[in-house]
């Protein structure tokens, strides 16, 4: 991109009837010459600018001290000595502000914007350029207005905001065309082309670069570097359009101009040239040449801007800001001394009230918080108690339901016993009323009836063992057992009941009319169902329910 430095003119802010006119003429000549040499012969320019500054100091003229400081600052900027450039710019700004010289202030803001632009501090650069543009907009110098707009566009370009940058470059071109400021128009066209390149609008970029080249070939007779800048950017556009031959031709032409230049700014143009050449060699498959160009690019870039220099500039800026704030604080302190006691007392009272209010508020908040926590704890306990009560109620209901069911079964069993006795009595009575012809068969029939009755009684006794829960001594046994083992079969439940009655295997066998071995096998299956180990007692396990 093309940068433009346009310092203020040289208005005679002097009463030369009382001053040494020859000395001031000498200061102006030295300063003007140094400004012309700054870009191409920076070392010589700095010598002349220092001489002009010393003469201004000798004459005790603060305006010219500030003017020569600006020239020195610009020279050190071209020399990449950013710390010196910043220091002289700030010293000049202090003088111009004390003199209330708005033109000088605007020029210094512009220069500070470029210093921070070169050190890649976009935020501060934008701040100073916008301040300068605001002051310049109130004046009538159209050239400076165009330069200020171009500068803001470049900062947006640094921020990768190409759309905003284009707006400012277009405004710059409009002012330049209207007032025939071709040198600024050429720079803005080049910068606009760079923005189009960034947006991928390469054909449009080429149109802007071609116009810029026409202007640069006519205007910059003493320095061809701006032309090299345009050729570098134009080559990049052709490279992106895969026109490698055209890109190579433009890069070679730009490189020849750069190599012939003695200006310190040639390094920036050389960086652009090397960067585009590296991309070109990469695109054409010449990776070795691409790598060499990249190495040169890195080496030169490190020469121009080092982290140490950038950090030094930031440190100087921070130091100045700190000094300004300290100065403001001291001035404010002096103005406040007469009312310090009242204000301090009032402040202390307000602080005390604030502390008291804060303590009261904190105490109230803590109390409210404690109340909330207690309320929450109470609710939690109540809910827990309700849950426990509900669980207990459900368990009790289940147990009562189970007992009720077993009581009903037991009642049914008693009914069956009554029916069994009634049937036996009825059939016995029937036998007693048989005819004499059947008296011979009566003993056998009676014997069968008694045998059947005994079998029914035995079955009833077996069924009774299944309803231990109807007895208060065994109220919870079956309920607890079936809660844990609901899939027990009827025979397994019967065996569990008989084991709980402490019946031996022999007694259980006799009661169920099976062999002792069958009882032992049933006990084994029951142990396996319960998952008991060998050392665990089945009787004790069942009795635990």
ZABA-943311 format. One line per field, with one value per residue (C-alpha): residue number from 0; residue in one letter; x, y, z. Coordinates in nm, 4 decimals. Example, Ala and Ser with C-alpha at 12.3 -4.5 7.8 and 13.67 -1.06 7.14 Angstrom:
zanu c(0|1)
bakol c(A|S)
east c(1.2300|1.3670)
north c(-0.4500|-0.1060)
up c(0.7800|0.7140)
end
This chain:
zanu c(0|1|2|3|4|5|6|7|8|9|10|11|12|13|14|15|16|17|18|19|20|21|22|23|24|25|26|27|28|29|30|31|32|33|34|35|36|37|38|39|40|41|42|43|44|45|46|47|48|49|50|51|52|53|54|55|56|57|58|59|60|61|62|63|64|65|66|67|68|69|70|71|72|73|74|75|76|77|78|79|80|81|82|83|84|85|86|87|88|89|90|91|92|93|94|95|96|97|98|99|100|101|102|103|104|105|106|107|108|109|110|111|112|113|114|115|116|117|118|119|120|121|122|123|124|125|126|127|128|129|130|131|132|133|134|135|136|137|138|139|140|141|142|143|144|145|146|147|148|149|150|151|152|153|154|155|156|157|158|159|160|161|162|163|164|165|166|167|168|169|170|171|172|173|174|175|176|177|178|179|180|181|182|183|184|185|186|187|188|189|190|191|192|193|194|195|196|197|198|199|200|201|202|203|204|205|206|207|208|209|210|211|212|213|214|215|216|217|218|219|220|221|222|223|224|225|226|227|228|229|230|231|232|233|234|235|236|237|238|239|240|241|242|243|244|245|246|247|248|249|250|251|252|253|254|255|256|257|258|259|260|261|262|263|264|265|266|267|268|269|270|271|272|273|274|275|276|277|278|279|280|281|282|283|284|285|286|287|288|289|290|291|292|293|294|295|296|297|298|299|300|301|302|303|304|305|306|307|308|309|310|311|312|313|314|315|316|317|318|319|320|321|322|323|324|325|326|327|328|329|330|331|332|333|334|335|336|337|338|339|340|341|342|343|344|345|346|347|348|349|350|351|352|353|354|355|356|357|358|359|360|361|362|363|364|365|366|367|368|369|370|371|372|373|374|375|376|377|378|379|380|381|382|383|384|385|386|387|388|389|390|391|392|393|394|395|396|397|398|399|400|401|402|403|404|405|406|407|408|409|410|411|412|413|414|415|416|417|418|419|420|421|422|423|424|425|426|427|428|429|430|431|432|433|434|435|436|437|438|439|440|441|442|443|444|445|446|447|448|449|450|451|452|453|454|455|456|457|458|459|460|461|462|463|464|465|466|467|468|469|470|471|472|473|474|475|476|477|478|479|480|481|482|483|484|485|486|487|488|489|490|491|492|493|494|495|496|497|498|499|500|501|502|503|504|505|506|507|508|509|510|511|512|513|514|515|516|517|518|519|520|521|522|523|524|525|526|527|528|529|530|531|532|533|534|535|536|537|538|539|540|541|542|543|544)
bakol c(X|X|X|X|X|X|X|X|X|X|X|X|X|X|X|X|X|X|X|X|X|X|X|X|X|X|X|X|X|X|X|X|X|X|X|X|X|X|X|X|X|X|X|X|X|X|X|X|X|X|X|X|X|X|X|X|X|X|X|X|X|X|X|X|X|X|X|X|X|X|X|X|X|X|X|X|X|X|X|X|X|X|X|X|X|X|X|X|X|X|X|X|X|X|X|X|X|X|X|X|X|X|X|X|X|X|X|X|X|X|X|X|X|X|X|X|X|X|X|X|X|X|X|X|X|X|X|X|X|X|X|X|X|X|X|X|X|X|X|X|X|X|X|X|X|X|X|X|X|X|X|X|X|X|X|X|X|X|X|X|X|X|X|X|X|X|X|X|X|X|X|X|X|X|X|X|X|X|X|X|X|X|X|X|X|X|X|X|X|X|X|X|X|X|X|X|X|X|X|X|X|X|X|X|X|X|X|X|X|X|X|X|X|X|X|X|X|X|X|X|X|X|X|X|X|X|X|X|X|X|X|X|X|X|X|X|X|X|X|X|X|X|X|X|X|X|X|X|X|X|X|X|X|X|X|X|X|X|X|X|X|X|X|X|X|X|X|X|X|X|X|X|X|X|X|X|X|X|X|X|X|X|X|X|X|X|X|X|X|X|X|X|X|X|X|X|X|X|X|X|X|X|X|X|X|X|X|X|X|X|X|X|X|X|X|X|X|X|X|X|X|X|X|X|X|X|X|X|X|X|X|X|X|X|X|X|X|X|X|X|X|X|X|X|X|X|X|X|X|X|X|X|X|X|X|X|X|X|X|X|X|X|X|X|X|X|X|X|X|X|X|X|X|X|X|X|X|X|X|X|X|X|X|X|X|X|X|X|X|X|X|X|X|X|X|X|X|X|X|X|X|X|X|X|X|X|X|X|X|X|X|X|X|X|X|X|X|X|X|X|X|X|X|X|X|X|X|X|X|X|X|X|X|X|X|X|X|X|X|X|X|X|X|X|X|X|X|X|X|X|X|X|X|X|X|X|X|X|X|X|X|X|X|X|X|X|X|X|X|X|X|X|X|X|X|X|X|X|X|X|X|X|X|X|X|X|X|X|X|X|X|X|X|X|X|X|X|X|X|X|X|X|X|X|X|X|X|X|X|X|X|X|X|X|X|X|X|X|X|X|X|X|X|X|X|X|X|X|X|X|X|X|X|X|X|X|X|X|X|X|X|X|X|X|X)
east c(0.0000|0.1090|0.1405|0.1337|0.3008|0.1870|0.3063|0.1720|0.3074|0.5452|0.3320|0.5440|0.4243|0.7020|0.7589|1.0621|1.1201|1.2351|1.3921|1.6942|1.5481|1.8561|1.8337|1.4679|1.5325|1.8016|1.5643|1.2980|1.5424|1.6919|1.3501|1.2095|1.5138|1.5066|1.1418|1.2211|1.5103|1.3318|1.2052|1.5102|1.8116|1.6990|2.0423|2.1174|1.7650|1.8095|2.1357|1.9660|1.6574|1.8720|2.0566|1.7220|1.5999|1.9120|1.8737|1.5062|1.6119|1.8808|1.6257|1.3875|1.1041|0.8674|0.6660|0.9733|1.0968|0.7727|0.7963|1.1521|1.0535|0.7858|1.0462|1.2785|0.9939|0.9112|1.2774|1.3117|0.9901|1.1424|1.4547|1.2366|1.3487|0.9990|1.0904|1.2691|0.9909|0.7305|0.9237|0.9743|0.6099|0.4812|0.7154|0.5889|0.2276|0.2852|0.4133|0.1379|-0.1275|0.0212|0.0191|-0.3366|-0.2086|-0.4739|-0.2895|0.0211|-0.1892|-0.3592|-0.0231|0.1146|-0.1921|-0.1402|0.2257|0.1396|-0.1174|0.1547|0.3942|0.1379|0.0363|0.3953|0.4179|0.0892|-0.1120|-0.4335|-0.6390|-0.4081|-0.3404|-0.7122|-0.7609|-0.4974|-0.5951|-0.9604|-0.8597|-0.6555|-0.9397|-1.1816|-0.9537|-0.8704|-1.2376|-1.3017|-1.0400|-1.0167|-0.7083|-0.8584|-0.5251|-0.4983|-0.8603|-0.7838|-0.4696|-0.6624|-0.9357|-0.6742|-0.5008|-0.8221|-0.8826|-0.5369|-0.6010|-0.9267|-0.7269|-0.4849|-0.7866|-0.8866|-1.2032|-1.1723|-1.5318|-1.4888|-1.1460|-1.2944|-1.5410|-1.2599|-1.0421|-1.3368|-1.3918|-1.0212|-1.0373|-1.3468|-1.1745|-0.8510|-1.0287|-1.2345|-0.9260|-0.6813|-0.4566|-0.3174|-0.0461|-0.3050|-0.5405|-0.2733|-0.2049|-0.5782|-0.6322|-0.3495|-0.4903|-0.8394|-0.6935|-0.5363|-0.8779|-1.0302|-0.7516|-0.8341|-1.2009|-1.1055|-1.2243|-0.9092|-1.0392|-1.1681|-0.8397|-0.6461|-0.8510|-0.7581|-0.3912|-0.3685|-0.5050|-0.2651|0.0300|-0.0540|-0.0497|0.2669|0.4604|0.3872|0.4048|0.6924|0.9814|1.2323|1.1306|0.9961|0.9163|0.5406|0.5392|0.7119|0.4448|0.1660|0.3463|0.3837|0.0113|-0.0840|0.1365|-0.0497|-0.3839|-0.2536|-0.1109|-0.4537|-0.5963|-0.3277|-0.1549|0.1905|0.3886|0.2328|0.2841|0.6518|0.7114|0.5614|0.7560|1.0839|1.0133|0.9249|1.2367|1.4628|1.3122|1.3486|1.7114|1.8006|1.6474|1.8426|1.5338|1.4829|1.1223|1.2473|1.2437|0.8646|0.8332|1.0871|0.8762|0.5697|0.7809|0.9306|0.5938|0.4283|0.7318|0.7144|0.3474|0.4300|0.7108|0.4856|0.2082|0.4500|0.6011|0.9417|0.9382|1.3092|1.2831|0.9637|1.1479|1.4393|1.2043|1.0293|1.3603|1.4562|1.1122|1.1447|1.4940|1.3937|1.0692|1.2668|1.4882|1.1919|0.9783|1.1137|0.9075|1.1454|1.0878|0.7139|0.7086|0.9272|0.6804|0.3903|0.5869|0.6595|0.2956|0.1887|0.4449|0.3139|-0.0460|0.0551|0.2314|-0.0689|-0.2997|-0.0672|-0.0581|-0.4356|-0.4611|-0.2185|-0.4121|-0.7389|-0.5847|-0.4737|-0.8233|-0.9796|-0.7594|-0.9911|-1.2840|-1.0938|-1.2067|-1.5755|-1.5588|-1.3532|-1.5936|-1.8883|-1.7182|-1.6333|-1.9945|-2.1227|-1.8739|-1.9760|-2.3415|-2.2645|-2.0788|-2.3590|-2.6160|-2.4102|-2.3727|-2.7450|-2.8249|-2.5790|-2.7244|-3.0770|-2.9672|-2.7990|-3.1110|-3.3307|-3.0929|-3.0949|-3.4750|-3.4923|-3.2502|-3.4470|-3.7734|-3.6237|-3.4892|-3.8311|-3.9982|-3.7385|-3.7918|-4.1702|-4.1481|-3.9127|-4.1472|-4.4421|-4.2500|-4.1584|-4.5180|-4.6454|-4.3961|-4.4883|-4.8575|-4.8148|-4.6157|-4.8768|-5.1570|-4.9760|-4.9221|-5.2851|-5.4031|-5.1853|-5.3118|-5.6695|-5.6207|-5.4732|-5.7476|-6.0024|-5.8181|-5.8071|-6.1758|-6.2367|-6.0295|-6.2410|-6.5561|-6.4165|-6.3511|-6.7131|-6.8312|-6.6001|-6.7523|-7.1060|-7.0463|-6.8991|-7.1968|-7.4460|-7.2876|-7.2614|-7.6306|-7.7051|-7.5227|-7.7233|-8.0541|-7.9622|-8.1761|-8.0882|-7.9855|-7.6999|-7.5929|-7.3352|-7.1606|-7.1911|-6.8542|-6.6630|-6.8482|-6.7978|-6.4286|-6.3943|-6.5820|-6.3528|-6.0432|-6.1618|-6.2390|-5.8899|-5.7350|-5.9366|-5.8308|-5.4680|-5.5045|-5.6643|-5.3759|-5.1323|-5.3256|-5.3282|-4.9498|-4.9704|-5.1660|-4.9373|-4.9997|-5.3464|-5.1715|-5.0322|-4.7144|-4.6409|-4.8181|-4.5361|-4.3686|-4.5358|-4.5645|-4.1894|-4.0963|-4.3080|-4.1946|-3.8391|-3.9143|-4.2475|-4.1832|-4.1956|-4.4147|-4.6987|-4.4974|-4.1946|-4.4147|-4.5572|-4.2065|-4.0988|-4.3987|-4.3240|-3.9557|-4.0588|-4.2684|-3.9374|-4.0633|-3.7929|-3.7405|-3.8995|-4.2028|-4.2362|-4.2131|-4.4848|-4.7028|-4.6745|-4.6799|-4.3401|-3.9988|-3.7339|-3.5038|-3.7642|-3.7775|-3.3968|-3.4012|-3.6746|-3.4667|-3.1627|-3.3619|-3.4945|-3.1394|-3.0358|-3.3375|-3.2405|-2.8735|-2.7493|-2.3901|-2.2991|-2.2224|-2.5587|-2.8452|-3.1737|-3.3878|-3.2255|-3.2612|-3.6348|-3.6896|-3.5394|-3.8455)
north c(0.0000|0.3595|0.5856|0.9640|1.2022|1.5600|1.7896|2.1335|2.4301|2.6820|2.9726|3.2420|3.2375|3.4836|3.8468|3.8695|4.2348|4.1193|3.7940|3.6956|3.6648|3.4909|3.2231|3.1563|3.1441|2.8871|2.6830|2.6783|2.5764|2.2974|2.1707|2.1805|2.0048|1.7380|1.6635|1.6112|1.3773|1.1801|0.9011|0.8546|0.9781|0.9350|0.9618|1.2975|1.4181|1.3456|1.5464|1.8492|1.8151|1.8008|2.1158|2.2919|2.1791|2.3096|2.6481|2.6610|2.5825|2.8499|3.1044|2.9842|2.9510|2.6793|2.6660|2.5843|2.3487|2.1530|2.1742|2.0397|1.7701|1.6563|1.6376|1.4404|1.2091|1.1457|1.0780|0.8282|0.6622|0.6139|0.4830|0.2321|0.3844|0.3866|0.4735|0.7928|0.8764|0.8418|1.0484|1.3430|1.3255|1.3415|1.6298|1.8175|1.7458|1.8924|2.2178|2.2477|2.1828|2.4473|2.6903|2.5787|2.5326|2.3054|2.2540|2.1378|1.9165|1.7582|1.6967|1.5368|1.3159|1.2026|1.1203|0.9318|0.7376|0.6285|0.5328|0.3008|0.1802|0.0719|-0.1021|-0.2822|-0.1277|-0.0801|0.0520|0.3437|0.4104|0.4412|0.6627|0.9179|0.9170|0.9775|1.2623|1.4145|1.3751|1.5481|1.8525|1.8623|1.8369|2.1753|2.3366|2.4074|2.2038|1.9436|1.7700|1.6978|1.5801|1.3292|1.2102|1.1685|0.9599|0.7481|0.6851|0.5650|0.3343|0.1824|0.1153|-0.0622|-0.2590|-0.3592|-0.4772|-0.6990|-0.4921|-0.4413|-0.3292|-0.0324|0.0414|0.0664|0.3315|0.5602|0.5020|0.5886|0.9106|0.9909|0.9334|1.1556|1.4474|1.3946|1.3918|1.6992|1.9000|1.7379|1.5997|1.3234|1.1997|1.1154|0.9783|0.7323|0.6181|0.5730|0.3779|0.1439|0.0977|0.0396|-0.2286|-0.3978|-0.4066|-0.5623|-0.8218|-0.9033|-0.9518|-1.1747|-0.9191|-0.9516|-0.8168|-0.5033|-0.4740|-0.4811|-0.1873|0.0215|-0.0788|0.0089|0.3586|0.3958|0.2969|0.5659|0.8282|0.6964|0.6926|1.0644|1.1937|1.0217|1.1319|1.1514|0.8172|0.5085|0.3188|0.3973|0.2488|-0.0641|-0.0840|-0.0827|-0.3405|-0.5733|-0.5565|-0.5882|-0.8978|-1.0522|-1.0000|-1.1649|-1.4491|-1.5140|-1.5219|-1.7827|-1.5458|-1.6444|-1.4902|-1.1471|-1.1734|-1.2696|-0.9779|-0.7256|-0.8640|-0.8429|-0.4810|-0.3921|-0.5676|-0.3698|-0.0426|-0.1550|-0.2639|0.0707|0.2708|0.3988|0.4834|0.3126|0.2452|0.0117|-0.2671|-0.2573|-0.2812|-0.5625|-0.7521|-0.7353|-0.8428|-1.1430|-1.2492|-1.2497|-1.4171|-1.6947|-1.7534|-1.7497|-2.0058|-2.2240|-2.2062|-2.3027|-2.5891|-2.4295|-2.4953|-2.4353|-2.0772|-2.0278|-2.1316|-1.8978|-1.6034|-1.6837|-1.6907|-1.3487|-1.2166|-1.3263|-1.1807|-0.8383|-0.8292|-0.8894|-0.5928|-0.3581|-0.4449|-0.6357|-0.7273|-0.5328|-0.2116|-0.2593|-0.3271|-0.0196|0.1982|0.0566|0.1170|0.4773|0.5368|0.3854|0.5962|0.9115|0.8214|0.7624|1.0978|1.2749|1.1127|1.2019|1.5606|1.5734|1.4261|1.6847|1.9684|1.8369|1.7962|2.1590|2.2750|2.0600|2.1634|2.4479|2.2091|1.9000|1.8939|1.9249|1.6779|1.4337|1.4624|1.4173|1.1259|0.9694|1.0114|0.8592|0.5751|0.5169|0.5207|0.2897|0.0513|0.0578|0.0072|-0.2739|-0.4433|-0.4116|-0.5370|-0.8247|-0.9143|-0.9066|-1.1161|-1.3694|-1.3882|-1.4344|-1.6972|-1.8807|-1.8629|-2.0036|-2.2817|-2.3665|-2.3613|-2.5819|-2.8179|-2.8341|-2.9060|-3.1723|-3.3379|-3.3240|-3.4685|-3.7386|-3.8224|-3.8292|-4.0579|-4.2890|-4.2821|-4.3612|-4.6452|-4.7813|-4.7435|-4.9235|-5.2008|-5.2263|-5.2353|-5.5081|-5.7033|-5.6568|-5.7600|-6.0684|-6.1534|-6.0937|-6.3255|-6.5961|-6.5512|-6.6017|-6.9151|-7.0354|-6.9651|-7.1622|-7.4450|-7.4455|-7.4513|-7.7471|-7.9227|-7.8643|-7.9970|-8.2971|-8.3818|-8.3242|-8.5525|-8.8197|-8.8024|-8.8007|-9.1013|-9.2819|-9.2194|-9.3456|-9.6692|-9.7124|-9.6999|-9.9583|-10.2669|-10.6006|-10.7287|-10.4902|-10.5673|-10.8109|-10.5412|-10.2768|-10.3427|-10.2990|-9.9823|-9.8396|-9.9253|-9.7436|-9.4439|-9.4198|-9.4579|-9.1800|-8.9562|-9.0098|-8.9257|-8.6044|-8.5138|-8.5753|-8.3496|-8.0822|-8.1054|-8.0539|-7.7533|-7.6072|-7.5882|-7.3543|-7.0981|-7.0222|-6.6529|-6.6907|-6.7625|-6.4503|-6.6403|-6.6756|-6.3635|-6.2226|-6.5453|-6.6043|-6.2326|-6.1730|-6.4950|-6.4223|-6.0599|-6.1816|-6.5050|-6.4563|-6.7383|-7.0237|-7.3145|-7.4463|-7.7541|-7.5332|-7.3080|-7.6151|-7.7482|-7.4055|-7.4052|-7.7575|-7.6729|-7.3640|-7.5937|-7.7720|-8.0982|-8.3498|-8.4958|-8.8210|-8.6363|-8.4345|-8.7561|-8.9233|-8.6118|-8.5809|-8.9595|-8.9510|-9.1000|-8.9411|-8.9295|-8.7243|-8.4843|-8.4473|-8.3793|-8.1192|-7.9534|-7.9534|-7.7838|-7.5328|-7.4473|-7.3995|-7.1759|-6.9604|-6.9573|-7.0939|-7.2034|-7.5415|-7.3912|-7.2094|-7.3795|-7.4041|-7.4225|-7.1065|-6.9258|-7.0030|-6.9150|-6.5691|-6.4609)
up c(0.0000|-0.0603|0.2429|0.2276|0.4723|0.4348|0.7124|0.7747|0.5888|0.7356|0.8535|1.0094|1.3661|1.4451|1.5054|1.2814|1.3581|1.6967|1.5823|1.3785|1.0265|0.8876|1.1547|1.0780|0.7064|0.7779|0.9981|0.7254|0.4520|0.6651|0.7692|0.4156|0.2710|0.5430|0.4710|0.1015|0.1846|0.4554|0.2305|0.0050|0.2042|0.5606|0.7250|0.5562|0.6337|1.0035|1.0118|0.8574|1.0794|1.3935|1.2842|1.2276|1.5700|1.7470|1.5773|1.6877|2.0441|2.0275|1.9085|2.1793|1.9287|2.0424|1.7194|1.5108|1.7743|1.7277|1.3467|1.3395|1.5901|1.3452|1.0685|1.2971|1.3939|1.0291|0.9518|1.2342|1.1164|0.7696|0.9461|1.1365|1.4674|1.6091|1.9655|1.8593|1.6139|1.8870|2.1390|1.9017|1.7877|2.1444|2.2295|1.9239|2.0220|2.3682|2.2175|1.9554|2.2188|2.4481|2.1519|2.0561|1.7004|1.5452|1.2169|1.4015|1.6274|1.3252|1.1524|1.4686|1.5051|1.1456|1.2091|1.5290|1.3301|1.0855|1.3655|1.5217|1.1759|1.1033|1.4410|1.3622|1.6439|1.4481|1.7409|1.8262|1.4591|1.3887|1.6953|1.5894|1.2207|1.3115|1.5430|1.2624|1.0112|1.2487|1.2828|0.9109|0.8090|0.9706|0.7445|0.3722|0.2784|0.0423|-0.0047|0.3666|0.3742|0.0993|0.2806|0.6081|0.4408|0.2646|0.5979|0.7656|0.4690|0.5147|0.8818|0.7938|0.5407|0.8181|1.0204|0.7227|0.6818|0.3064|0.2557|0.4935|0.3475|-0.0035|0.1114|0.2345|-0.0720|-0.2989|-0.1009|-0.1392|-0.5146|-0.5442|-0.3647|-0.5605|-0.8960|-0.8083|-0.7069|-0.9529|-0.6776|-0.8981|-0.6608|-0.3944|-0.6568|-0.7721|-0.4158|-0.3425|-0.6664|-0.5706|-0.2228|-0.3640|-0.5905|-0.2876|-0.1203|-0.4328|-0.4295|-0.0671|-0.1651|-0.4591|-0.7182|-0.9311|-1.2650|-1.0909|-0.9020|-1.2296|-1.3600|-1.0534|-1.0717|-1.4428|-1.3705|-1.0792|-1.3009|-1.5534|-1.2785|-1.1106|-1.4380|-1.4844|-1.1287|-0.9520|-1.1691|-0.8823|-0.7282|-0.8994|-0.5804|-0.5919|-0.9433|-0.8108|-0.5400|-0.8006|-1.0151|-0.7161|-0.6434|-1.0102|-1.0357|-0.7439|-0.9229|-1.2428|-1.0339|-0.8854|-1.2393|-1.3328|-1.5769|-1.4543|-1.7393|-1.6852|-1.3109|-1.3587|-1.5965|-1.3544|-1.0583|-1.2499|-1.3469|-0.9871|-0.8565|-1.0891|-0.9601|-0.5969|-0.6406|-0.7992|-0.5141|-0.2145|-0.0110|0.3206|0.2199|-0.0530|0.2053|0.2271|-0.1509|-0.1547|0.1015|-0.1248|-0.4224|-0.2400|-0.1037|-0.4457|-0.6045|-0.3435|-0.4313|-0.8036|-0.7675|-0.5561|-0.8172|-1.0960|-0.8933|-0.8288|-0.4542|-0.4053|-0.5370|-0.3345|-0.0188|-0.0939|-0.1466|0.1781|0.3674|0.2274|0.3173|0.6801|0.7148|0.5781|0.7760|1.0953|1.0074|0.9593|1.2601|1.5529|1.8556|2.0776|1.8802|1.8801|2.2524|2.3103|2.1187|2.3204|2.6415|2.5448|2.4608|2.7914|2.9763|2.8109|2.8890|3.2504|3.2694|3.1198|3.3707|3.6565|3.5319|3.5144|3.8625|3.9995|3.8368|3.9719|4.3175|4.3189|4.2283|4.4974|4.7892|4.8996|4.9342|5.0336|5.4003|5.3199|5.0372|5.2393|5.5319|5.3013|5.1301|5.4678|5.5787|5.2585|5.2869|5.6496|5.5581|5.2719|5.5013|5.7586|5.4871|5.3369|5.6777|5.7480|5.4018|5.4389|5.7782|5.6395|5.3436|5.5702|5.7898|5.4863|5.3585|5.6930|5.7058|5.3561|5.4454|5.7626|5.5696|5.3034|5.5710|5.7374|5.4068|5.3357|5.6757|5.6370|5.2882|5.4142|5.7025|5.4647|5.2296|5.5183|5.6438|5.2962|5.2576|5.6004|5.5208|5.1911|5.3581|5.6325|5.3778|5.1867|5.5082|5.6170|5.2736|5.2871|5.6369|5.5307|5.2357|5.4574|5.7179|5.4428|5.3320|5.6908|5.7331|5.4152|5.5607|5.8763|5.6604|5.4713|5.8056|5.9040|5.5710|5.6102|5.9511|5.8239|5.5258|5.7525|5.9924|5.7037|5.5337|5.8695|5.9287|5.5819|5.6588|5.9825|5.7884|5.5265|5.4800|5.6297|5.2883|5.2949|5.6536|5.5295|5.3262|5.5965|5.7723|5.4500|5.3554|5.7031|5.6863|5.3532|5.4893|5.7921|5.5715|5.3388|5.6372|5.7778|5.4409|5.4192|5.7714|5.6778|5.3736|5.5856|5.8317|5.5434|5.4182|5.7652|5.7685|5.4684|5.6704|5.9587|5.9086|6.0551|6.3831|6.5566|6.6426|6.2709|6.1443|5.9266|5.8101|5.4752|5.4046|5.4510|5.2713|4.9630|4.9530|4.8928|4.7077|4.5284|4.2771|4.5377|4.4303|4.6421|4.7481|4.8345|5.0462|5.2237|5.2929|5.4296|5.6643|5.7889|5.8428|6.0397|6.2629|6.3405|6.1874|6.1104|5.7651|5.8849|6.0180|5.6991|5.4936|5.6985|5.6861|5.3075|5.2448|5.0687|5.1373|5.3584|5.0547|4.8652|5.1596|5.1541|4.7785|4.8301|5.1051|4.8709|4.5910|4.8425|4.9616|4.5985|4.5362|4.8360|4.7269|5.0624|5.1139|5.2628|5.6027|5.6226|5.8103|5.6174|5.9345|6.0788|5.7443|5.7191|6.0857|6.0227|5.8252)
end
